[in-house]
Each structure stands twice: as structure tokens, then as C-alpha cells.
Amino acid sequence: MSLLALLAPLVLLALPGCAGPLARGSEPVTLRIAGSTSMRPVVEDLAGTYKASHPSVQFEISGGGSTLGLQDLLAGRADIAAVSWKAESEPDPPGVQAAPIARDGLAVLVHPSNKIPGLTLLQLRALYRGETLDWADLGGLSGEPVAISREDGSGDREAFESLVMGGDRVALSALVMPTAQAVVDYVARHPAAVGYVSMAQSRDDVRVLPVEKVAPNPEQIQAGVYHLGRLLYLYVNNSSSSAVRSFLDFVLSPAGQVIVAKHHVALR
């Protein structure tokens, strides 16, 4: 992605007519944020910090996946959509704009007892096509792999299918989980499992594998060398309220990006 394409949404936010910070004495307002479950921790952290200095602003935060969040925004059921995958060639729906707020990477997880050193993209694709019948063929433990995927509408799933599957379908034998936490929980309990989540969702009771010999750490994500890297977005209506614009300005500010960096990789 070019630097101009990355910064374009940020420039839009700075154009004349965009809202400045809300005054402390503003009328009470509720901002509804819906979408990516992988982004929910950072969204909740940002909302909590913002509310501390803007007590008139309340937040209603719900998950349901990136696709549902965008649908809710377009239907007027949400003021902001958290979206964890957007293809470079994919145009924004009419009337909305996507503001990138962070960089992230999909982490490929296995059980700690599985000592496989890493995977190539082709090996990962074969696992999710159901073509690999024994982990031992890849240098791991003996046993048939159990692929864990996400539900339709998940930004994690859309990112994985775009970055890994190359148009191939995930095998029907893959187990589908409703949240990133459910993926991690399953992999932590089942030695034969393999799953994918945002790197922010990884825990000490699972192993994160290098992909193409590159680990999903902040340095590699920032440098753009990790193959499963992506941008995370907040979508807003072009005609969004001053309260929405004020919150988005905060998210993109140095103070907001410090909070983003606790969960993902800050833009700046």
C-alpha cells in the first residue's frame, strides 16, 4: 500500500469542517461501536480513556464481526464500525470512509507440545485445505491436524483467506469458532489444533509459529515483512457527528496511539 493511500483517510479527518474536541459541558451522547471481536480490547481501552476526560460521552460496544459492524454502520445502528480487514483494491461503501488506526498481524497458533519450527504459506494453505494428514510430515508431533477457523463475517477469516488461501476454500472439516478467544482456548487445550488470531490475542499457553521464517512481532509488522500483516480500521459516515469526529481525532492523536500500541502496532 502506498504512503499516500495510507494517509489519505487521515488527511480527510483534518480538513476544515471536521470536529474539534468536545467541551466538558457538552450534552450527553452515546457512541455505538460495532464490529471486529479482535479489535474489541483496543476499542474498549480507547473508549475508557476518552470517557475519563469526556464524561458526557457514553459508549455501547458490541462485536459480531467486521462485516456485521459495517452493516450496522450503513443501517444507522452503529456510529462507528471496527473492521479488521480491508483489501487494498476494495472500495469503501458509498457515504463512509475508512480510517486506519493500527497495524496488526495474524498469528498462527499451535499447542505448546507441538514442536513444529514454523510453516510456509503453502504448508499453511495445505493444512487448511485438509491435505496434511499428519503433523509429523511437517516436523511436528504425530497426529492428524485439526484446523480452527472463524465464522463468516469475521475480519480475521477474510484476512486469512485473502492472505493465505489464494482463492482456495477452507476445508469443510475445519472447526469454526465465534471469537478469537474461542480459537485460542481450543488450541490451548488440543495438541493437534492449529488456529489463527490477531497477534494481540495470543497467550502464553499457545505457541506462535513463524510464517516463512518471520515471526509476527511489532518490528516485523512495522517493517511490512511479515506475510500476514494488515491494517485495522474504524469506519465512520462521511456525515458523522462532532462526537464521532472528536473520538476519532483522539484515536489518531499521539495520546490515542499510545493506547493503540498496548494492543497492536501504532501507525506512528
Phi, psi and omega per residue, in radians:
M1 nan 2.330 -3.131
S2 -1.250 2.757 3.108
L3 -1.100 -0.651 3.127
L4 -1.093 -0.736 3.140
A5 -1.153 -0.622 -3.117
L6 -1.214 -0.651 -3.041
L7 -1.558 -0.229 -3.062
A8 -0.955 -0.823 3.131
P9 -1.096 -0.563 -3.135
L10 -1.205 -0.645 3.124
V11 -1.115 -0.692 3.132
L12 -1.013 -0.645 -3.103
L13 -1.200 -0.399 -3.090
A14 -1.639 -0.028 -3.119
L15 -1.174 2.678 3.081
P16 -0.956 2.468 -3.127
G17 1.767 -0.324 3.067
C18 -1.287 2.579 -2.991
A19 -1.287 2.567 2.986
G20 -1.612 -3.016 -3.110
P21 -1.058 2.520 3.084
L22 -1.296 2.464 3.075
A23 -1.277 2.669 -3.130
R24 -1.094 -0.471 -3.092
G25 -1.573 0.248 -3.101
S26 -1.122 2.757 3.074
E27 -1.130 2.575 3.127
P28 -1.027 2.443 -3.132
V29 -2.523 2.549 3.084
T30 -2.008 2.202 3.082
L31 -1.786 2.211 -3.126
R32 -1.781 2.086 3.139
I33 -2.061 2.197 -3.102
A34 -2.319 2.700 3.020
G35 2.411 -2.308 -2.950
S36 -0.962 2.216 3.045
T37 -1.277 -0.495 3.094
S38 -1.159 -0.511 -3.138
M39 -1.569 -0.117 -3.044
R40 -1.032 -0.743 3.131
P41 -1.030 -0.766 -3.133
V42 -1.226 -0.642 3.104
V43 -1.113 -0.758 3.123
E44 -1.127 -0.678 3.119
D45 -1.146 -0.780 3.107
L46 -1.100 -0.763 -3.127
A47 -1.116 -0.732 -3.134
G48 -1.119 -0.725 3.124
T49 -1.187 -0.725 3.138
Y50 -1.106 -0.755 -3.105
K51 -1.099 -0.538 -3.126
A52 -1.037 -0.560 3.121
S53 -1.842 -0.020 3.096
H54 -2.356 1.233 -3.014
P55 -1.106 -0.266 3.119
S56 -1.393 -0.143 -3.092
V57 -1.758 2.162 3.040
Q58 -1.859 2.726 3.138
F59 -2.202 2.423 2.934
E60 -2.054 1.968 -3.037
I61 -2.013 2.202 -3.134
S62 -2.353 2.745 -3.141
G63 -1.691 -2.278 3.138
G64 1.777 -0.197 3.123
G65 1.806 2.771 -3.076
S66 -1.076 -0.742 -3.107
T67 -1.103 -0.778 3.131
L68 -1.136 -0.680 3.119
G69 -1.049 -0.752 3.123
L70 -1.192 -0.665 3.073
Q71 -1.085 -0.713 3.125
D72 -1.125 -0.678 3.108
L73 -1.102 -0.825 -3.109
L74 -1.136 -0.528 -3.117
A75 -1.552 -0.024 3.137
G76 1.444 0.175 3.121
R77 -1.552 -0.150 3.097
A78 -2.446 2.674 3.094
D79 -1.673 -0.432 -3.133
I80 -2.470 2.423 3.057
A81 -1.986 2.247 3.044
A82 -1.587 2.088 -3.008
V83 -2.245 2.144 -3.026
S84 -1.758 0.102 3.039
W85 -2.683 2.303 3.056
K86 -2.568 2.022 3.101
A87 -1.157 2.534 -3.099
E88 -1.004 -0.650 -3.082
S89 -1.484 -0.060 -3.053
E90 -1.459 2.088 3.117
P91 -1.288 2.645 3.049
D92 -1.257 2.567 3.056
P93 -1.043 2.644 3.138
P94 -1.003 2.396 3.033
G95 1.545 -0.008 3.134
V96 -2.274 2.819 3.059
Q97 -2.334 2.604 -3.133
A98 -1.842 2.133 3.088
A99 -1.856 2.000 3.062
P100 -1.183 2.363 -3.112
I101 -2.097 -0.250 -3.072
A102 -2.854 2.833 2.935
R103 -1.863 2.639 -3.079
D104 -2.660 2.990 3.036
G105 -2.490 2.530 3.019
L106 -1.331 2.205 3.097
A107 -1.704 2.306 3.086
V108 -1.626 2.155 -2.989
L109 -1.949 2.499 2.940
V110 -2.375 2.957 3.096
H111 -1.196 2.561 3.140
P112 -0.996 -0.450 -3.139
S113 -1.340 -0.230 3.126
N114 -1.525 1.888 -3.008
K115 -1.601 0.306 3.073
I116 -0.947 2.280 -3.017
P117 -1.277 -0.435 -3.107
G118 2.942 3.131 -3.113
L119 -2.374 2.598 2.903
T120 -1.545 2.922 3.081
L121 -1.084 -0.666 3.129
L122 -1.158 -0.680 3.097
Q123 -1.159 -0.696 3.122
L124 -1.143 -0.712 3.094
R125 -1.103 -0.734 3.140
A126 -1.116 -0.656 3.081
L127 -1.039 -0.768 -3.072
Y128 -1.464 -0.215 2.969
R129 -1.474 -0.121 -3.128
G130 1.400 0.332 -3.059
E131 -1.579 -0.319 -3.132
T132 -1.619 2.080 -3.018
L133 -1.737 -0.195 -3.114
D134 -2.650 2.215 3.090
W135 -1.003 -0.535 -3.100
A136 -1.040 -0.477 3.108
D137 -1.144 -0.338 -3.134
L138 -1.879 0.122 -3.139
G139 1.581 0.265 -3.130
G140 -1.852 -2.839 3.125
L141 -1.190 2.863 3.131
S142 -1.427 2.307 3.114
G143 2.522 2.762 -3.120
E144 -1.348 2.269 3.132
P145 -1.127 2.559 3.038
V146 -2.043 1.886 -3.098
A147 -1.445 2.321 3.128
I148 -1.977 2.196 3.135
S149 -2.134 -3.019 3.140
R150 -2.031 2.952 -3.073
E151 -1.329 2.807 3.024
D152 -0.986 2.432 -3.140
G153 1.649 -0.185 3.106
S154 -1.319 2.301 3.054
G155 -1.136 -0.603 3.077
D156 -1.041 -0.779 -3.137
R157 -1.135 -0.764 3.135
E158 -1.080 -0.715 3.116
A159 -1.122 -0.791 -3.117
F160 -1.086 -0.801 -3.109
E161 -1.152 -0.593 3.132
S162 -1.311 -0.747 -3.030
L163 -1.467 -0.457 -3.035
V164 -1.974 -0.842 -2.919
M165 -1.373 -0.394 3.054
G166 1.017 0.656 -3.134
G167 1.623 -0.246 3.062
D168 -1.336 2.673 3.134
R169 -1.583 2.539 2.987
V170 -1.153 2.432 -3.105
A171 -1.023 2.527 3.120
L172 -1.123 -0.327 3.126
S173 -1.353 -0.189 3.129
A174 -1.139 2.462 3.068
L175 -1.463 2.364 -3.076
V176 -1.850 2.225 -3.127
M177 -1.970 2.584 -3.045
P178 -1.456 -0.288 -3.117
T179 -2.519 2.841 3.065
A180 -1.104 -0.685 3.140
Q181 -1.077 -0.659 3.109
A182 -1.126 -0.621 3.085
V183 -1.106 -0.852 -3.112
V184 -1.098 -0.751 -3.141
D185 -1.030 -0.755 -3.099
Y186 -1.174 -0.819 -3.120
V187 -1.085 -0.648 -3.126
A188 -1.144 -0.403 -3.084
R189 -1.785 -0.203 -3.013
H190 -2.232 1.926 -3.061
P191 -1.023 -0.466 -3.080
A192 -1.572 -0.032 -3.002
A193 -1.422 2.667 2.966
V194 -2.409 2.380 -3.118
G195 -2.531 3.093 3.106
Y196 -2.437 2.436 3.107
V197 -2.601 2.967 2.945
S198 -1.006 2.491 3.133
M199 -1.045 -0.396 3.105
A200 -1.239 -0.305 -3.095
Q201 -1.637 -0.096 -3.113
S202 -1.170 2.699 3.141
R203 -2.355 3.002 -3.107
D204 -1.259 -0.281 -3.106
D205 -1.608 0.232 2.998
V206 -2.350 2.837 3.070
R207 -1.835 2.352 3.036
V208 -1.691 2.175 -3.081
L209 -1.608 2.463 2.912
P210 -1.119 2.522 3.040
V211 -2.031 2.172 -3.027
E212 0.947 0.683 3.085
K213 1.164 0.299 3.125
V214 -2.113 2.235 3.136
A215 -1.551 2.593 3.138
P216 -1.443 1.259 3.068
N217 -1.867 2.885 -3.056
P218 -0.981 -0.652 -3.119
E219 -1.121 -0.758 -3.132
Q220 -1.241 -0.613 3.087
I221 -1.144 -0.822 -3.124
Q222 -1.054 -0.689 -3.116
A223 -1.336 -0.223 3.121
G224 1.329 0.372 -3.094
V225 -1.735 -0.195 3.083
Y226 -1.402 2.240 -2.969
H227 -1.201 -0.360 -3.107
L228 -1.890 0.567 3.091
G229 -1.368 2.746 -3.135
R230 -2.775 2.935 2.991
L231 -1.777 2.611 3.034
L232 -1.912 2.467 -2.992
Y233 -2.218 2.656 2.799
L234 -1.981 2.159 3.088
Y235 -1.671 2.437 3.066
V236 -2.389 2.775 3.026
N237 -1.253 2.556 3.072
N238 -1.044 -0.506 -3.135
S239 -1.788 0.526 -3.072
S240 -1.158 2.793 -3.042
S241 -1.273 2.930 3.092
S242 -1.112 -0.546 3.123
A243 -1.159 -0.735 3.102
V244 -1.110 -0.797 -3.115
R245 -1.125 -0.665 3.129
S246 -1.118 -0.755 3.114
F247 -1.129 -0.736 -3.136
L248 -1.150 -0.666 3.052
D249 -1.027 -0.714 3.106
F250 -1.111 -0.778 -3.130
V251 -1.009 -0.663 -3.085
L252 -1.545 -0.096 3.137
S253 -1.332 2.883 3.067
P254 -0.947 -0.703 -3.142
A255 -1.149 -0.710 3.120
G256 -1.187 -0.658 -3.129
Q257 -1.219 -0.456 3.008
V258 -1.087 -0.711 3.109
I259 -1.207 -0.745 3.084
V260 -0.959 -0.717 -3.073
A261 -1.158 -0.290 3.063
K262 -1.260 -0.353 -3.045
H263 -2.037 -0.740 -3.055
H264 -2.280 -2.686 3.088
V265 -1.888 2.111 -3.096
A266 -1.136 2.676 3.121
L267 -1.232 -0.529 -3.095
R268 -2.437 nan nan
